[in-house]
Amino acid sequence: MLAITTETPRIDCLAALDALASRRTDQIVVNTMVTAREWPAYSRNEDLDLPFIGCMGKASSLGLGIALGRPERQVLVFDGDGSLLMNLGSLVTIAAARPKNLVLIVFENGVYEITGGQPVPGQGQFSFAALARGSGLERVYEFDALEPFVAHLEEILSGPGPTFVCLKVAEVGRRSPKPGRVMGEAARRVREVLAGT
């Protein structure tokens, strides 16, 4: 496990999305919560984006299913901390299935930002990185500063999965726009693109 922490924690969520977008190639991106609303402004390949709206807690499971179904294509899951807390069992399932093409990135801001900023249960009393390692995941990263995350991003994306990354991010601090495409339409487009490959 690699944990890089600083004196002044919290990554700008939008800067992290920008860094991910700049290094994305042909990966399928499953995203939920704040990232589902903000990612469209950064994505350079919306035909492979699958915003998962209204299904809090299920992005990691959906990403796992896609990764197992399409082992030749890397799958990136952008999950929220409150969302993943609703489905921690998926970490054990991911570790057992061992999909080499799955990268699960949790954006930990300590609140349910989409629903009004309520605190996430147990905030500050547990570690997502420790939960991931305890579930059997071997490639685990944790960052609370942008520069080390960017420096390790190539390693994160190129190494064999499953890979777990916890980004300790600041709240976006504004009402995020709703995604332009609905989930059903996005799923149809992703299927079409994958059918052609």
C-alpha positions, 0 to 999 in steps of 0.5 A: 500500500502506498499512502502519501499524506501532507500537512495540508490535506485535501485534493481539489476534486476537479483538478483530480478529474482533469488529471484523470481525463488527460491520461485517459485513453479508451477506458470505460468510466463508470462514475457516480455522485459528484463525479457523475455530474462533473466528469462530462466537463473533462471527459474526452470520450463521452461514448465510453462514459457511464454515469450511474445516477440514482444508484448510490452504492452500486458503482463498484459492483457495476464496474466489476461486472463490466470489467469481468465481461470485457477483460480486454478493456480497462474500467475506471470507477469513480465512486463517492465515499458515502456511496462505497460505504453503502456497499463495502462488500463489493471490495471483498467481491472485487478482491476475490474476482481479481479483475486485472482491468479494474481501477476503483477510485474513491473520492473521499470528501467526508460528506454526502455532497449531492444530498446536502452535505450531511457527514458520512458516518464514521468520518475520521474513524476509519481508513478506506485504504485499510478497508481495501487491504483488509478485503484482500486488495493488494494494489492500494493507494491513498493520496491527500495531495494532487502532485503525488497522485499525478506523479503515480497516475501512470503507475496506477493506470498501467499496473495489473488490477484490481487497483484501489485508490482513495483520493481525499478531496475537498468538497466541490462547494457548488451545486454540480450540474446534472449529467447531460445524458441519462443513464439508459442512453449512456449505457446504450452508447457504451454498448454500441461502441464496445460492439464495434471493437 
